[in-house]
Amino acid sequence: MAWTKWHFPKTAVQLETEEIDMQTYGGSPTRGFRSQSPLRSISTSYGTFIREESNSLVFSDFGFPAVQPQGIEMRLRARRVARIQDKTIQLWNGSRTISENLQNLSAEDEQIYGGENNRWGIPLAESIPVSSENFGVVVDLQPHVEYPCADLVFIRSVAMRLYLEE
């Protein structure tokens, strides 16, 4: 068994349009995204939250060959100040999510999702379309689910690699 090298997406698009827009910075169309305004959760006097979240981003076209991985790792580099947390981290097939949500509410600025024998909940008997230009990952970050906060979201980069039989 061996890992492939890290692959970076060739495409990144916003999945939604009704939440806070994400825009690129730094000149790359697939690296360096920031929210146009802060994500925020504000506590009300009734003990509920008013939430403003960012649009989901779909990173795709990683350029993998037609193989079936034993495991998949995705590395997310983000700036998580003011209690910014994961909302959705799921594999994408071009029209919908196809895996378990690997969100980690205590994720660090650099977080690895998946692993050697982790196919994100997709059974070994089921094919994963890793060579498709439409295959990718949905990344959606949110304000803290329990504490009020507000800050811009920065996604620095997304990379993926596969664990293969030799």
N, CA and C of each residue as an Amber inpcrd file, in Angstrom:
protein
   498
   0.8430000  -1.1870000   0.0000000   0.0000000   0.0000000   0.0000000
   0.8860000   1.2480000   0.0000000   0.4130000   2.2730000  -0.6760000
   1.1850000   3.5070000  -0.7490000   0.2640000   4.6950000  -1.0100000
   0.6900000   5.8460000  -0.5490000  -0.0360000   7.0980000  -0.7960000
   0.3830000   7.6840000  -2.1380000  -0.5590000   8.2960000  -2.8360000
  -0.2180000   9.1210000  -3.9880000   0.3610000  10.4320000  -3.4500000
   0.8950000  11.2450000  -4.3300000   1.2950000  12.5890000  -3.9050000
   0.0290000  13.4170000  -3.6620000   0.1720000  14.5570000  -3.0220000
  -0.9740000  15.4500000  -2.8130000  -1.3680000  16.0610000  -4.1540000
  -2.6560000  16.0470000  -4.4360000  -3.2010000  16.6620000  -5.6480000
  -4.0380000  17.8680000  -5.2360000  -3.9530000  18.9160000  -6.0440000
  -4.7170000  20.1380000  -5.7800000  -5.8220000  20.2700000  -6.8190000
  -6.9500000  20.8400000  -6.4550000  -8.0610000  20.9600000  -7.4010000
  -7.7610000  21.9560000  -8.5120000  -8.3560000  21.6930000  -9.6600000
  -8.2440000  22.6350000 -10.7790000  -9.4620000  23.5520000 -10.8500000
 -10.5190000  23.1980000 -10.0930000 -11.7630000  23.9610000 -10.1180000
 -12.2700000  24.1770000  -8.7010000 -12.8110000  25.3470000  -8.4570000
 -13.4810000  25.6510000  -7.1880000 -14.6600000  26.5650000  -7.5010000
 -15.8520000  26.1540000  -7.0440000 -17.0610000  26.9420000  -7.2740000
 -17.8910000  26.9890000  -5.9980000 -18.7020000  28.0190000  -5.9010000
 -19.6280000  28.1300000  -4.7780000 -20.8580000  27.2770000  -5.0700000
 -21.2480000  26.4780000  -4.1000000 -22.3820000  25.5770000  -4.2700000
 -23.6980000  26.2990000  -4.0550000 -23.6930000  27.3040000  -3.1930000
 -24.9040000  28.0500000  -2.8840000 -24.6820000  29.5100000  -3.2410000
 -25.7710000  30.2710000  -3.2040000 -25.6390000  31.7050000  -3.4560000
 -26.4140000  32.5350000  -2.4530000 -27.1280000  31.9040000  -1.5300000
 -27.9830000  32.6610000  -0.6140000 -27.2920000  33.0290000   0.6950000
 -26.0680000  32.5740000   0.8930000 -25.3620000  32.9030000   2.1260000
 -24.2320000  33.8770000   1.8130000 -23.2480000  33.9960000   2.6730000
 -22.1580000  34.9570000   2.4750000 -21.2240000  34.4630000   1.3740000
 -20.9780000  35.3120000   0.3730000 -20.1060000  34.9670000  -0.7490000
 -18.6670000  34.7540000  -0.2930000 -18.0080000  33.8390000  -0.9910000
 -16.5740000  33.6180000  -0.8180000 -15.8920000  34.1770000  -2.0640000
 -14.7670000  34.8370000  -1.8860000 -14.0350000  35.3760000  -3.0250000
 -12.5900000  34.9250000  -2.9450000 -11.9420000  34.8030000  -4.1000000
 -10.5450000  34.3820000  -4.1170000  -9.6450000  35.5750000  -3.8150000
  -8.4780000  35.2620000  -3.2970000  -7.4380000  36.2790000  -3.0950000
  -6.0990000  35.6330000  -3.4230000  -5.1340000  36.4110000  -3.7800000
  -3.8010000  35.8990000  -4.0490000  -3.5690000  35.4210000  -5.4690000
  -4.5520000  35.5710000  -6.3570000  -4.3210000  35.2850000  -7.7630000
  -4.6340000  33.8770000  -8.2380000  -4.8940000  32.9350000  -7.3540000
  -5.2130000  31.5730000  -7.7840000  -6.7250000  31.3480000  -7.7450000
  -7.2740000  30.6980000  -8.7780000  -8.7250000  30.4510000  -8.7670000
  -9.1450000  29.3090000  -7.8330000  -8.1710000  28.5330000  -7.3110000
  -8.5240000  27.3970000  -6.4540000  -7.8500000  27.4130000  -5.0900000
  -7.0410000  28.4100000  -4.8080000  -6.4060000  28.5380000  -3.4910000
  -6.6160000  29.9590000  -3.0010000  -6.8320000  30.0880000  -1.7270000
  -6.9950000  31.4060000  -1.1460000  -8.3900000  31.9630000  -1.3240000
  -9.2950000  31.5900000  -0.4320000 -10.6560000  32.1150000  -0.4240000
 -10.9110000  32.8140000   0.9000000 -11.7030000  33.8730000   0.8570000
 -12.1240000  34.5240000   2.0990000 -13.5680000  34.9560000   1.9460000
 -14.2490000  35.0050000   3.0890000 -15.6450000  35.4350000   3.0660000
 -15.7020000  36.9430000   2.8540000 -16.7120000  37.4080000   2.1410000
 -16.8520000  38.8350000   1.8640000 -17.2350000  39.6230000   3.1100000
 -17.8650000  38.9640000   4.0410000 -18.1870000  39.5830000   5.3270000
 -18.0460000  38.5060000   6.4010000 -18.0160000  38.9090000   7.6630000
 -17.8120000  37.9160000   8.7270000 -18.9560000  36.9100000   8.8400000
 -18.5940000  35.6690000   9.1270000 -19.5780000  34.6880000   9.5600000
 -19.8750000  35.0510000  10.9890000 -21.1250000  34.9740000  11.3840000
 -21.4230000  35.3560000  12.7670000 -22.5960000  34.5880000  13.3220000
 -22.5350000  34.4160000  14.6120000 -23.6840000  33.8950000  15.3570000
 -23.8880000  34.8480000  16.5210000 -25.0970000  35.3250000  16.6410000
 -25.4390000  36.3070000  17.6650000 -26.4890000  35.6940000  18.5780000
 -26.2380000  35.7360000  19.8620000 -27.1710000  35.1820000  20.8350000
 -28.3370000  36.1490000  21.0430000 -29.5490000  35.6110000  21.0450000
 -30.7280000  36.4420000  21.2910000 -31.1310000  36.3440000  22.7620000
 -32.0160000  37.1870000  23.1980000 -32.4810000  37.1530000  24.5860000
 -33.3100000  35.9070000  24.8780000 -33.7040000  35.1880000  23.8230000
 -34.4770000  33.9560000  23.9950000 -33.5870000  32.7160000  24.0860000
 -32.2680000  32.9040000  24.0530000 -31.3440000  31.7880000  24.1390000
 -31.1150000  31.0750000  22.8180000 -31.5210000  31.6900000  21.7170000
 -31.2780000  31.1160000  20.3960000 -30.1990000  31.9220000  19.6920000
 -29.7830000  31.4600000  18.5300000 -28.7630000  32.1490000  17.7510000
 -29.3380000  32.6360000  16.4360000 -28.8950000  33.8020000  16.0310000
 -29.0890000  34.2760000  14.6660000 -27.7670000  33.9890000  13.9830000
 -27.8110000  33.2360000  12.8850000 -26.5730000  32.7700000  12.2490000
 -26.4500000  33.3060000  10.8320000 -25.2450000  33.7060000  10.4710000
 -24.9130000  34.0780000   9.0990000 -23.7200000  33.2150000   8.7070000
 -23.9220000  32.3480000   7.7030000 -22.9100000  31.3800000   7.2980000
 -22.4450000  31.6770000   5.8840000 -21.3190000  31.0680000   5.5050000
 -20.7780000  31.2510000   4.1610000 -21.3660000  30.2460000   3.1900000
 -21.2530000  30.5440000   1.9000000 -21.5990000  29.5890000   0.8600000
 -20.6380000  28.4130000   0.9360000 -21.1360000  27.2240000   0.6200000
 -20.2720000  26.0450000   0.5010000 -19.4130000  26.2010000  -0.7410000
 -18.1930000  25.6760000  -0.6830000 -17.3250000  25.6280000  -1.8550000
 -17.1320000  24.1800000  -2.2650000 -17.1550000  23.9240000  -3.5710000
 -16.8570000  22.6040000  -4.1100000 -15.5130000  22.6980000  -4.8210000
 -14.5510000  21.9250000  -4.3400000 -13.2290000  21.8330000  -4.9650000
 -13.2110000  20.5270000  -5.7470000 -12.9050000  20.5880000  -7.0530000
 -12.9870000  19.3810000  -7.8840000 -11.8770000  19.3390000  -8.9250000
 -11.8930000  18.2440000  -9.7030000 -10.9170000  17.9870000 -10.7620000
  -9.5020000  17.9210000 -10.1760000  -9.2880000  16.8980000  -9.3680000
  -7.9930000  16.7040000  -8.7170000  -6.9750000  16.0000000  -9.6160000
  -7.4020000  15.4820000 -10.7620000  -6.4710000  14.8730000 -11.7040000
  -5.9790000  13.4910000 -11.3080000  -6.7950000  12.7280000 -10.6000000
  -6.4010000  11.3740000 -10.2280000  -6.6110000  10.4190000 -11.4010000
  -5.7940000   9.3410000 -11.4820000  -6.0530000   8.3060000 -12.4890000
  -7.2740000   7.4780000 -12.0910000  -7.7250000   6.6000000 -12.9770000
  -8.8760000   5.7360000 -12.7120000  -8.4400000   4.5640000 -11.8300000
  -8.5090000   4.7720000 -10.5290000  -8.1320000   3.7540000  -9.5350000
  -9.2220000   3.6840000  -8.4810000  -9.1780000   2.6330000  -7.6760000
 -10.0970000   2.5480000  -6.5440000  -9.2820000   2.6040000  -5.2610000
  -9.3890000   3.6860000  -4.5170000  -8.5690000   3.8660000  -3.3160000
  -9.0530000   3.0240000  -2.1370000  -8.0910000   2.6210000  -1.3250000
  -8.3950000   1.9900000  -0.0340000  -8.7610000   3.0600000   0.9870000
  -8.2020000   4.2540000   0.7970000  -8.4610000   5.3700000   1.6900000
  -8.2700000   6.6880000   0.9730000  -8.8510000   7.7320000   1.5310000
  -8.7470000   9.0800000   0.9610000  -8.4410000  10.0420000   2.1050000
  -7.4580000  10.9110000   1.8800000  -7.1870000  11.9960000   2.8240000
  -7.3940000  13.3250000   2.1150000  -7.9880000  14.2720000   2.8270000
  -8.1360000  15.6330000   2.3380000  -7.5200000  16.5450000   3.3920000
  -6.6450000  17.4340000   2.9300000  -5.9960000  18.3920000   3.8340000
  -6.5870000  19.7740000   3.5820000  -7.1160000  20.3670000   4.6430000
  -7.6840000  21.7120000   4.5810000  -6.8140000  22.6340000   5.4090000
  -6.3680000  23.7060000   4.7780000  -5.6420000  24.7600000   5.4900000
  -6.5420000  25.9880000   5.5180000  -6.8900000  26.4110000   6.7340000
  -7.8150000  27.5390000   6.9060000  -7.3550000  28.3750000   8.0940000
  -7.9520000  29.5400000   8.2510000  -7.7320000  30.3490000   9.4570000
  -9.0170000  30.2770000  10.2610000  -8.9150000  29.7250000  11.4580000
 -10.1000000  29.4530000  12.2810000 -10.1130000  30.3140000  13.5450000
  -9.9740000  31.5980000  13.4080000 -10.0680000  32.4610000  14.5760000
 -11.5420000  32.6770000  14.9090000 -11.8140000  33.2040000  16.0600000
 -13.1760000  33.5200000  16.5100000 -14.0970000  32.3090000  16.4700000
 -13.5420000  31.1360000  16.7250000 -14.3560000  29.9200000  16.8720000
 -15.0340000  29.4470000  15.5870000 -14.4270000  29.6300000  14.4480000
 -14.9920000  29.1300000  13.2000000 -14.8490000  27.6040000  13.1800000
 -15.9280000  26.9040000  12.7930000 -15.9560000  25.4460000  12.8180000
 -16.3670000  24.8700000  11.4690000 -16.1230000  23.5660000  11.3100000
 -16.6150000  22.8490000  10.1380000 -18.1360000  22.7420000  10.1990000
 -18.7430000  22.8250000   9.0490000 -20.1600000  22.5000000   8.9100000
 -20.3050000  21.2560000   8.0290000 -19.6360000  21.2820000   6.8680000
 -19.7020000  20.1630000   5.9360000 -18.3330000  19.8960000   5.3340000
 -17.9080000  18.6370000   5.3890000 -16.7150000  18.1490000   4.7070000
 -17.1300000  16.8080000   4.0960000 -17.5200000  16.8240000   2.8120000
 -18.0480000  15.6250000   2.1610000 -17.5370000  15.4970000   0.7320000
 -17.3900000  14.2470000   0.2730000 -17.0170000  13.9970000  -1.1090000
 -18.1980000  14.3340000  -2.0210000 -17.8870000  14.7160000  -3.2580000
 -18.8520000  15.2300000  -4.2240000 -18.6700000  14.5010000  -5.5530000
 -19.7540000  14.1680000  -6.2480000 -19.6320000  13.4660000  -7.5340000
 -20.0130000  14.3380000  -8.7370000 -20.2270000  15.6030000  -8.5400000
 -20.6020000  16.5000000  -9.6350000 -22.0230000  16.9980000  -9.5390000
 -22.8670000  16.2570000  -8.8140000 -24.2520000  16.6960000  -8.6550000
 -24.7430000  16.5990000  -7.2130000 -24.0460000  15.8100000  -6.3830000
 -24.4720000  15.6670000  -4.9950000 -23.3240000  15.1340000  -4.1370000
 -23.5000000  15.2260000  -2.8250000 -22.5190000  14.6270000  -1.9200000
 -22.7180000  13.1160000  -1.9290000 -21.6130000  12.3820000  -1.7650000
 -21.6690000  10.9180000  -1.8580000 -21.0600000  10.2200000  -0.6460000
 -20.6920000  10.9640000   0.3740000 -20.0100000  10.3450000   1.5090000
 -20.6010000  10.8260000   2.8260000 -20.0570000  10.2510000   3.9000000
 -20.3750000  10.7570000   5.2340000 -19.8020000  12.1620000   5.3840000
 -20.3780000  12.9240000   6.2790000 -19.8490000  14.2450000   6.6040000
 -18.7550000  14.0520000   7.6470000 -17.5120000  14.3890000   7.3110000
 -16.3870000  14.2300000   8.2290000 -16.0930000  15.5160000   9.0060000
 -17.0950000  16.3630000   9.1810000 -16.8910000  17.5960000   9.9400000
 -16.2460000  17.2910000  11.2880000 -15.4190000  18.2160000  11.7310000
 -14.7480000  18.1040000  13.0190000 -14.9090000  19.4570000  13.6980000
 -15.7560000  19.5350000  14.7000000 -16.0480000  20.8200000  15.3400000
 -14.8530000  21.3880000  16.0970000 -13.8200000  20.5830000  16.3170000
 -12.6160000  21.0990000  16.9830000 -11.4060000  21.0750000  16.0470000
 -11.6430000  21.1800000  14.7370000 -10.5700000  21.1460000  13.7440000
  -9.5860000  22.2920000  13.9470000  -8.3430000  22.0130000  13.6140000
  -7.2590000  22.9930000  13.6900000  -7.1620000  23.7750000  12.3740000
  -6.2460000  24.7570000  12.3430000  -6.0330000  25.5320000  11.1160000
  -5.5820000  24.6460000   9.9600000  -4.7960000  23.6270000  10.2450000
  -4.4560000  22.6230000   9.2400000  -5.0290000  21.3050000   9.7260000
  -5.9840000  20.7880000   8.9840000  -6.7020000  19.5890000   9.4140000
  -6.6820000  18.5590000   8.2950000  -6.4220000  17.2910000   8.6640000
  -6.4790000  16.1680000   7.7330000  -7.7530000  15.3840000   8.0290000
  -8.5200000  15.0910000   6.9900000  -9.7450000  14.3120000   7.1000000
  -9.5320000  13.0000000   6.3640000 -10.0590000  11.9000000   6.9120000
  -9.9220000  10.6020000   6.2790000  -8.6760000   9.8940000   6.7620000
  -8.2060000   8.9170000   5.9890000  -7.0200000   8.1630000   6.3750000
  -6.8040000   6.9490000   5.4930000  -5.8290000   6.1090000   5.8850000
  -5.4130000   4.9520000   5.0900000  -6.5630000   4.0270000   4.7090000
  -7.3840000   3.6800000   5.6490000  -8.4960000   2.7650000   5.3900000
  -9.8330000   3.4630000   5.5710000  -9.8750000   4.7320000   5.2740000
 -11.0790000   5.5230000   5.4550000 -11.5810000   5.9820000   4.0860000
 -12.6700000   5.4070000   3.6390000 -13.2880000   5.7780000   2.3630000
 -14.4950000   6.6830000   2.5890000 -14.4980000   7.3820000   3.7030000
 -15.5160000   8.3780000   4.0100000 -16.9100000   7.7540000   4.0460000
 -16.9820000   6.5110000   4.5100000 -18.2620000   5.8270000   4.6380000
 -18.7410000   5.1400000   3.3760000 -17.9730000   5.1760000   2.2980000
 -18.3560000   4.5180000   1.0460000 -17.8280000   3.0860000   1.0930000
 -18.6930000   2.0880000   0.9420000 -18.2520000   0.6870000   1.0210000
 -17.2010000   0.3440000  -0.0380000 -16.3310000  -0.6330000   0.2770000
 -15.2920000  -1.0670000  -0.6620000 -15.8720000  -1.5550000  -1.9840000
 -17.0450000  -2.1550000  -1.9490000 -17.6700000  -2.6720000  -3.1660000
 -18.1830000  -1.5620000  -4.0830000 -18.2950000  -0.3540000  -3.5690000
 -18.8220000   0.7660000  -4.3590000 -17.6770000   1.5710000  -4.9650000
 -17.8140000   1.8980000  -6.2250000 -16.7960000   2.6640000  -6.9380000
 -16.8490000   4.1410000  -6.5300000 -15.6810000   4.7490000  -6.4130000
 -15.5800000   6.1950000  -6.1560000 -14.9840000   6.8180000  -7.4200000
 -15.6490000   7.7910000  -8.0370000 -15.2070000   8.3310000  -9.3250000
 -14.0450000   9.3230000  -9.2260000 -12.9260000   8.8860000  -8.6400000
 -11.8190000   9.8090000  -8.3680000 -11.2000000  10.4030000  -9.6290000
 -11.3040000   9.7210000 -10.7850000 -10.7010000  10.2430000 -12.0170000
 -11.6010000  11.2510000 -12.7460000 -12.8400000  11.3800000 -12.3110000
 -13.7720000  12.3120000 -12.9550000 -13.3980000  13.7610000 -12.6480000
 -13.5440000  14.6210000 -13.6440000 -13.3350000  16.0520000 -13.4130000
 -14.3300000  16.5990000 -12.3930000 -15.4760000  15.9300000 -12.2480000
 -16.5210000  16.3790000 -11.3280000 -16.3170000  15.8940000  -9.8950000
 -15.4170000  14.9210000  -9.6940000 -15.1720000  14.4110000  -8.3490000
 -14.4570000  15.4720000  -7.5240000 -14.9100000  15.6240000  -6.2770000
 -14.2590000  16.6030000  -5.4180000 -14.7330000  16.5160000  -3.9920000
 -14.6450000  17.6470000  -3.3180000 -15.0110000  17.7270000  -1.9070000
 -15.7470000  19.0390000  -1.6570000 -16.7840000  18.9570000  -0.8360000
 -17.5300000  20.1430000  -0.4090000 -16.9420000  20.5980000   0.9250000
 -16.5950000  21.8740000   1.0080000 -16.0770000  22.4710000   2.2420000
 -16.9980000  23.6210000   2.6130000 -17.5650000  23.5410000   3.8110000
 -18.4390000  24.6000000   4.3030000 -18.0890000  24.8380000   5.7670000
 -17.7410000  26.0690000   6.0910000 -17.3910000  26.4360000   7.4670000
 -18.4900000  27.3210000   8.0350000 -18.5780000  27.3680000   9.3560000
 -19.6760000  28.0750000  10.0180000 -19.1820000  28.7380000  11.2970000
 -19.9650000  29.6880000  11.8330000 -19.6450000  30.2260000  13.1520000
 -19.9040000  29.1500000  14.2040000 -19.3110000  29.2990000  15.3570000
 -19.4280000  28.3130000  16.4330000 -20.8920000  27.9850000  16.7100000
 -21.1740000  26.7060000  16.9730000 -22.5550000  26.2750000  17.1740000
 -23.0850000  26.5640000  18.5750000 -22.1980000  26.9290000  19.5430000
 -22.6480000  27.1830000  20.9130000 -22.3250000  28.5740000  21.4450000
 -21.2990000  29.2300000  20.9030000 -20.8650000  30.5190000  21.4370000
 -20.9560000  31.6020000  20.3680000 -21.4480000  32.7670000  20.7170000
 -21.4890000  33.8630000  19.7410000 -20.0880000  34.1950000  19.2400000
 -19.9860000  34.5110000  17.9680000 -18.7030000  34.8940000  17.3880000
 -18.9380000  35.5740000  16.0500000 -17.8930000  36.2090000  15.5430000
 -17.9500000  36.8330000  14.2220000 -16.5380000  37.0220000  13.7060000
 -16.2770000  36.5220000  12.5060000 -14.9830000  36.7440000  11.8700000
 -15.0490000  36.3170000  10.4090000 -14.1210000  36.8670000   9.6310000
 -13.9670000  36.4400000   8.2540000 -13.4590000  35.0060000   8.2440000
 -13.7930000  34.2720000   7.2110000 -13.2830000  32.9200000   7.0220000
 -12.2150000  32.9720000   5.9450000 -11.1030000  32.3080000   6.1780000
 -10.0400000  32.1860000   5.1920000  -9.7770000  30.7100000   4.9410000
  -9.9270000  30.2630000   3.6990000  -9.5340000  28.9200000   3.2910000
  -8.2880000  29.1020000   2.4330000  -7.1710000  28.6540000   2.9490000
  -5.9010000  28.8510000   2.2460000  -5.7030000  27.8400000   1.1160000
  -5.9640000  26.5500000   1.3930000  -5.8270000  25.5420000   0.3410000
  -6.5260000  24.2480000   0.7170000  -6.8060000  23.4720000  -0.3120000
  -7.3720000  22.1330000  -0.1840000  -6.4980000  21.2210000  -1.0330000
  -6.1590000  20.0580000  -0.4980000  -5.3970000  19.0570000  -1.2490000
  -5.9450000  17.6820000  -0.8970000  -5.7760000  16.7340000  -1.8170000
  -6.2880000  15.3890000  -1.5910000  -5.2430000  14.3830000  -2.0690000
  -5.2040000  13.2310000  -1.3810000  -4.3740000  12.1260000  -1.8370000
  -5.1060000  10.8130000  -1.5710000  -4.6780000   9.7700000  -2.2990000
  -5.3330000   8.4670000  -2.2210000  -4.3610000   7.4270000  -1.6750000
  -4.8970000   6.4800000  -0.9240000  -4.1350000   5.3500000  -0.4200000
  -4.4860000   4.1560000  -1.3100000  -3.4850000   3.6100000  -2.0160000
  -3.7200000   2.5840000  -3.0230000  -3.0080000   1.2820000  -2.6910000
  -3.5880000   0.1730000  -3.1910000  -2.8980000  -1.1120000  -3.1320000
  -1.7410000  -1.0600000  -4.1170000  -0.6440000  -1.7200000  -3.7670000
   0.5170000  -1.7160000  -4.6830000   0.4050000  -2.8280000  -5.6880000
